[in-house]
Amino acid sequence: MAVLVPPPMTINDLIATEAAATEQTPDAEIKPGSSITRGHSRAKTLQVRLNDDELAALTLLAQTRGIPVSTLARDLLLAHLSASDTSTKSLIARIRAELETLASSVA
């Protein structure tokens, strides 16, 4: 009897698998010995309620850009907040974000 061995996972497969598992159990307990490092100072969570159609539209847009839904929601929120800032630094940040969005949609 032949044993079928699945092909080895790529790093992208592993990341996608872990991301899906995390999204399915967002309240899972963090295992002892784990450390949380995100490389930024964002430590606050905002809960936003959407209806099914709004979430579906946001999810579809995130999928087309190849980013998590929460990342897209944060990017859209921050872009809206920074739109009123007319400083050079803010303008460069908005242009950079728009270029990243454009690059992810054509990739």
Backbone as ProteinMPNN parsed JSONL, in Angstrom:
{"seq_chain_A": "MAVLVPPPMTINDLIATEAAATEQTPDAEIKPGSSITRGHSRAKTLQVRLNDDELAALTLLAQTRGIPVSTLARDLLLAHLSASDTSTKSLIARIRAELETLASSVA", "coords_chain_A": {"N_chain_A": [[0.837, -1.167, 0.0], [0.697, 2.109, -0.965], [1.891, 5.071, 0.497], [0.664, 8.245, 0.606], [2.336, 11.228, 0.47], [2.03, 14.504, 1.424], [2.927, 17.469, -0.427], [5.701, 19.516, 0.635], [5.062, 22.268, 2.837], [5.034, 25.633, 1.812], [6.515, 28.716, 2.93], [4.626, 30.714, 2.642], [2.28, 29.192, 2.565], [2.287, 28.204, 5.173], [2.111, 30.58, 6.667], [-0.405, 31.497, 5.796], [-2.025, 29.411, 6.759], [-1.628, 29.611, 9.538], [-2.554, 32.216, 9.95], [-5.262, 31.933, 9.259], [-6.091, 30.149, 11.254], [-5.696, 31.734, 13.495], [-7.508, 33.81, 13.036], [-9.872, 32.379, 13.286], [-9.968, 31.736, 15.948], [-9.867, 34.121, 17.758], [-9.854, 34.764, 20.459], [-8.289, 32.966, 21.716], [-6.253, 31.504, 24.247], [-3.014, 32.673, 25.026], [-0.159, 30.756, 24.7], [1.981, 29.528, 27.337], [5.289, 30.826, 27.556], [5.234, 32.04, 25.14], [5.819, 34.986, 23.248], [4.711, 38.236, 22.511], [5.269, 40.061, 19.769], [5.097, 42.719, 17.731], [6.378, 44.73, 16.523], [5.626, 47.374, 16.557], [3.897, 50.15, 18.099], [1.227, 49.698, 18.45], [-1.217, 48.864, 20.505], [-3.793, 48.89, 21.237], [-7.186, 47.898, 20.846], [-9.881, 48.193, 18.616], [-13.271, 47.728, 18.393], [-15.477, 47.128, 15.809], [-18.66, 47.182, 14.479], [-20.179, 45.623, 11.768], [-22.543, 45.159, 9.096], [-23.6, 42.174, 7.289], [-23.232, 42.619, 4.501], [-21.478, 44.808, 4.436], [-19.217, 43.752, 5.72], [-18.621, 41.685, 3.939], [-17.926, 43.143, 1.643], [-15.673, 44.516, 2.568], [-14.014, 42.355, 3.201], [-13.691, 41.151, 0.666], [-12.312, 43.194, -0.695], [-9.978, 43.273, 0.839], [-8.983, 40.709, 0.304], [-8.452, 40.932, -2.445], [-6.363, 42.672, -2.335], [-4.578, 41.222, -0.974], [-4.165, 41.275, 1.778], [-4.758, 41.13, 5.361], [-8.114, 41.491, 6.676], [-8.346, 43.139, 8.932], [-6.056, 44.711, 8.724], [-6.55, 46.132, 6.376], [-8.848, 47.572, 7.187], [-7.747, 49.159, 9.237], [-5.842, 50.605, 7.732], [-7.544, 52.048, 5.998], [-8.977, 53.585, 7.851], [-6.903, 55.072, 9.094], [-5.944, 56.452, 6.866], [-8.104, 58.071, 6.291], [-8.189, 59.626, 8.615], [-5.728, 60.949, 8.454], [-6.076, 62.48, 6.235], [-6.887, 65.057, 6.695], [-4.643, 66.243, 7.613], [-2.228, 68.379, 6.534], [0.488, 68.401, 6.41], [3.848, 67.985, 5.152], [5.03, 65.538, 5.79], [2.773, 63.947, 6.331], [1.534, 64.004, 3.825], [3.426, 62.638, 2.265], [3.277, 60.153, 3.527], [0.631, 59.429, 2.874], [0.813, 59.263, 0.058], [2.674, 57.213, -0.17], [1.191, 55.1, 0.986], [-0.913, 54.931, -0.842], [0.517, 54.179, -3.123], [1.425, 51.652, -2.296], [-1.025, 50.347, -2.11], [-1.839, 50.444, -4.783], [0.253, 48.947, -5.949], [-0.22, 46.434, -4.771], [-2.623, 45.797, -5.911], [-2.085, 45.387, -8.576], [-0.268, 43.404, -8.653]], "CA_chain_A": [[0.0, 0.0, 0.0], [1.501, 3.327, -1.083], [1.534, 6.152, 1.403], [0.737, 9.535, -0.07], [2.969, 12.262, 1.287], [1.709, 15.811, 0.838], [4.112, 18.278, -0.727], [6.064, 20.355, 1.776], [4.424, 23.583, 2.878], [5.88, 26.805, 1.614], [6.359, 29.666, 4.025], [3.347, 31.4, 2.421], [1.23, 28.27, 2.999], [2.326, 28.171, 6.632], [1.587, 31.857, 7.156], [-1.847, 31.511, 5.531], [-2.649, 28.46, 7.672], [-1.587, 30.194, 10.88], [-3.437, 33.385, 9.961], [-6.644, 31.438, 9.283], [-6.338, 29.585, 12.582], [-5.772, 32.858, 14.425], [-8.77, 34.512, 12.792], [-10.976, 31.531, 13.755], [-9.947, 31.695, 17.411], [-9.199, 35.356, 18.179], [-9.784, 34.868, 21.915], [-7.529, 31.829, 22.24], [-5.263, 31.845, 25.254], [-1.632, 32.657, 24.567], [0.547, 29.658, 25.371], [3.135, 29.936, 28.16], [6.545, 30.871, 26.82], [5.055, 32.827, 23.92], [5.967, 36.425, 23.403], [3.999, 38.982, 21.483], [6.083, 41.121, 19.193], [4.516, 43.183, 16.491], [7.262, 45.705, 15.924], [5.058, 48.715, 16.577], [3.312, 50.508, 19.386], [-0.227, 49.55, 18.428], [-1.606, 47.901, 21.521], [-5.212, 49.078, 21.526], [-8.097, 47.242, 19.918], [-11.145, 48.873, 18.373], [-14.267, 46.794, 17.873], [-16.386, 47.795, 14.888], [-19.74, 46.288, 14.048], [-20.578, 45.779, 10.373], [-23.539, 44.175, 8.679], [-23.025, 41.139, 6.425], [-22.804, 43.183, 3.221], [-20.296, 45.647, 4.666], [-18.087, 42.868, 5.996], [-18.291, 40.975, 2.699], [-17.228, 44.09, 0.761], [-14.352, 44.753, 3.152], [-13.261, 41.106, 3.057], [-13.34, 40.998, -0.748], [-11.271, 44.171, -1.009], [-8.75, 42.813, 1.495], [-8.488, 39.551, -0.448], [-7.876, 41.374, -3.723], [-5.095, 43.338, -2.024], [-3.696, 40.24, -0.357], [-3.868, 41.663, 3.152], [-5.834, 40.778, 6.289], [-9.22, 42.445, 6.768], [-8.055, 44.133, 9.976], [-5.037, 45.626, 8.192], [-7.231, 47.029, 5.443], [-9.702, 48.476, 7.957], [-6.864, 50.124, 9.904], [-5.278, 51.482, 6.703], [-8.588, 52.961, 5.54], [-9.261, 54.507, 8.941], [-5.78, 55.992, 9.248], [-5.897, 57.322, 5.682], [-9.158, 59.075, 6.46], [-7.774, 60.54, 9.68], [-4.585, 61.766, 8.029], [-6.44, 63.302, 5.082], [-7.009, 66.457, 7.112], [-3.296, 66.722, 7.942], [-1.624, 68.882, 5.293], [1.937, 68.479, 6.534], [4.616, 67.257, 4.141], [5.191, 64.164, 6.273], [1.495, 63.264, 6.133], [1.342, 63.866, 2.386], [4.31, 61.547, 1.826], [2.71, 58.905, 4.056], [-0.556, 59.092, 2.07], [1.272, 58.846, -1.269], [3.296, 55.901, 0.018], [0.11, 54.131, 1.207], [-1.613, 54.765, -2.11], [1.388, 53.4, -4.004], [1.377, 50.264, -1.83], [-2.326, 49.817, -2.509], [-1.782, 50.257, -6.226], [1.162, 47.831, -6.226], [-0.834, 45.155, -4.388], [-3.752, 45.476, -6.783], [-1.601, 44.983, -9.903], [0.68, 42.281, -8.487]], "C_chain_A": [[0.894, 1.247, 0.0], [0.975, 4.391, -0.129], [1.717, 7.466, 0.643], [1.299, 10.574, 0.89], [2.648, 13.604, 0.651], [2.987, 16.585, 0.546], [4.436, 19.163, 0.476], [5.388, 21.728, 1.682], [5.457, 24.67, 2.575], [5.671, 27.736, 2.802], [5.039, 30.419, 3.883], [2.182, 30.522, 2.839], [1.14, 28.251, 4.519], [1.741, 29.452, 7.229], [0.075, 31.918, 6.965], [-2.592, 30.587, 6.488], [-2.723, 29.038, 9.084], [-2.522, 31.403, 10.985], [-4.896, 32.953, 10.033], [-6.997, 30.888, 10.66], [-6.498, 30.703, 13.615], [-7.094, 33.606, 14.272], [-9.963, 33.709, 13.313], [-11.058, 31.491, 15.274], [-9.262, 32.938, 17.963], [-9.044, 35.489, 19.693], [-9.009, 33.717, 22.539], [-6.475, 32.314, 23.225], [-3.861, 31.749, 24.657], [-0.883, 31.616, 25.381], [1.711, 30.184, 26.195], [4.42, 29.87, 27.33], [6.449, 31.664, 25.523], [5.303, 34.293, 24.228], [5.28, 37.101, 22.235], [4.895, 40.112, 21.023], [5.476, 41.494, 17.853], [5.377, 44.243, 15.829], [6.704, 47.109, 15.853], [4.367, 48.947, 17.908], [1.798, 50.367, 19.414], [-0.645, 48.45, 19.401], [-3.089, 48.004, 21.87], [-6.051, 48.44, 20.437], [-9.378, 48.048, 19.823], [-12.113, 47.853, 17.794], [-15.253, 47.586, 17.026], [-17.429, 46.793, 14.429], [-20.15, 46.643, 12.625], [-21.706, 44.812, 10.078], [-22.884, 43.205, 7.695], [-22.489, 41.697, 5.111], [-21.544, 44.033, 3.364], [-19.058, 44.789, 4.908], [-17.663, 42.12, 4.736], [-17.51, 41.88, 1.749], [-15.814, 44.353, 1.266], [-13.459, 43.539, 2.982], [-12.802, 40.905, 1.615], [-12.219, 41.955, -1.142], [-9.939, 43.762, -0.392], [-8.149, 41.631, 0.744], [-7.852, 39.976, -1.755], [-6.539, 42.076, -3.505], [-4.1, 42.402, -1.356], [-3.277, 40.601, 1.058], [-5.013, 41.24, 4.059], [-6.892, 41.883, 6.357], [-8.909, 43.53, 7.799], [-7.01, 45.147, 9.51], [-5.672, 46.629, 7.241], [-8.088, 48.035, 6.196], [-8.866, 49.553, 8.646], [-6.299, 51.111, 8.886], [-6.302, 52.507, 6.216], [-8.904, 54.01, 6.602], [-8.141, 55.537, 9.096], [-5.653, 56.945, 8.06], [-6.937, 58.434, 5.8], [-8.761, 60.102, 7.522], [-6.646, 61.468, 9.232], [-4.921, 62.679, 6.853], [-6.548, 64.775, 5.447], [-5.661, 67.071, 7.477], [-2.602, 67.136, 6.645], [-0.1, 68.986, 5.378], [2.616, 67.656, 5.446], [4.766, 65.797, 4.527], [3.915, 63.357, 6.037], [1.223, 63.024, 4.65], [2.185, 62.719, 1.84], [3.772, 60.208, 2.297], [1.492, 58.479, 3.248], [-0.155, 58.601, 0.68], [1.878, 57.452, -1.194], [2.226, 54.818, 0.186], [-0.657, 53.876, -0.087], [-0.79, 53.964, -3.108], [1.407, 51.927, -3.601], [0.068, 49.604, -2.224], [-2.344, 49.526, -4.002], [-0.905, 49.044, -6.58], [0.522, 46.495, -5.88], [-2.002, 44.794, -5.306], [-3.313, 45.053, -8.181], [-0.663, 43.8, -9.847], [0.015, 40.955, -8.722]], "O_chain_A": [[1.747, 1.405, 0.874], [-0.232, 4.575, 0.022], [2.79, 7.749, 0.112], [0.784, 10.762, 1.992], [2.952, 13.828, -0.52], [4.009, 16.377, 1.199], [3.544, 19.518, 1.246], [5.178, 22.264, 0.594], [6.598, 24.614, 3.033], [4.741, 27.549, 3.586], [4.396, 30.732, 4.886], [1.203, 31.015, 3.4], [0.047, 28.278, 5.084], [0.968, 29.403, 8.185], [-0.648, 32.342, 7.866], [-3.667, 30.935, 6.976], [-3.76, 28.959, 9.742], [-3.2, 31.583, 11.996], [-5.682, 33.536, 10.78], [-8.089, 31.141, 11.17], [-7.345, 30.616, 14.504], [-7.72, 33.986, 15.262], [-10.96, 34.293, 13.737], [-12.128, 31.233, 15.824], [-8.196, 32.837, 18.569], [-8.193, 36.245, 20.161], [-9.064, 33.513, 23.751], [-5.887, 33.383, 23.061], [-3.569, 30.844, 23.875], [-0.967, 31.6, 26.609], [2.358, 31.161, 25.816], [4.602, 28.969, 26.511], [7.464, 31.93, 24.879], [5.029, 34.77, 25.329], [5.274, 36.592, 21.114], [5.235, 41.008, 21.795], [5.363, 40.659, 16.955], [5.126, 44.615, 14.683], [7.259, 47.956, 15.153], [4.27, 48.043, 18.737], [1.154, 50.878, 20.33], [-0.448, 47.262, 19.143], [-3.574, 47.261, 22.724], [-5.68, 48.439, 19.263], [-9.897, 48.528, 20.83], [-11.799, 47.189, 16.807], [-15.799, 48.594, 17.474], [-17.094, 45.676, 14.036], [-20.431, 47.8, 12.312], [-21.824, 43.77, 10.722], [-21.731, 43.4, 7.312], [-21.417, 41.297, 4.657], [-20.653, 43.983, 2.517], [-17.986, 45.064, 4.369], [-16.469, 41.942, 4.494], [-16.545, 41.442, 1.123], [-14.869, 44.407, 0.479], [-12.279, 43.673, 2.657], [-11.654, 40.532, 1.372], [-11.284, 41.567, -1.842], [-8.891, 43.889, -1.026], [-6.932, 41.563, 0.568], [-6.815, 39.436, -2.139], [-5.682, 42.074, -4.388], [-2.928, 42.74, -1.19], [-2.171, 40.276, 1.489], [-6.126, 41.013, 3.582], [-6.599, 43.056, 6.124], [-9.181, 44.708, 7.563], [-7.084, 46.321, 9.873], [-5.375, 47.823, 7.29], [-8.062, 49.225, 5.883], [-9.236, 50.727, 8.639], [-6.276, 52.316, 9.138], [-5.98, 53.683, 6.04], [-9.077, 55.187, 6.286], [-8.404, 56.733, 9.215], [-5.296, 58.111, 8.231], [-6.677, 59.587, 5.453], [-8.975, 61.302, 7.346], [-6.623, 62.643, 9.599], [-4.131, 63.559, 6.511], [-6.324, 65.644, 4.605], [-5.553, 68.287, 7.631], [-2.416, 66.308, 5.754], [0.529, 69.594, 4.511], [2.017, 66.736, 4.888], [4.64, 64.913, 3.678], [3.976, 62.211, 5.592], [0.736, 61.96, 4.269], [1.703, 61.919, 1.038], [3.805, 59.229, 1.55], [1.328, 57.293, 2.961], [-0.721, 57.629, 0.179], [1.623, 56.61, -2.055], [2.337, 53.742, -0.401], [-1.01, 52.736, -0.391], [-1.339, 53.157, -3.859], [1.405, 51.049, -4.464], [0.048, 48.44, -2.625], [-2.817, 48.472, -4.428], [-1.285, 48.22, -7.412], [0.696, 45.521, -6.612], [-2.331, 43.618, -5.461], [-4.087, 44.425, -8.903], [-0.297, 43.249, -10.885], [0.663, 39.913, -8.624]]}, "name": "protein", "num_of_chains": 1, "seq": "MAVLVPPPMTINDLIATEAAATEQTPDAEIKPGSSITRGHSRAKTLQVRLNDDELAALTLLAQTRGIPVSTLARDLLLAHLSASDTSTKSLIARIRAELETLASSVA"}
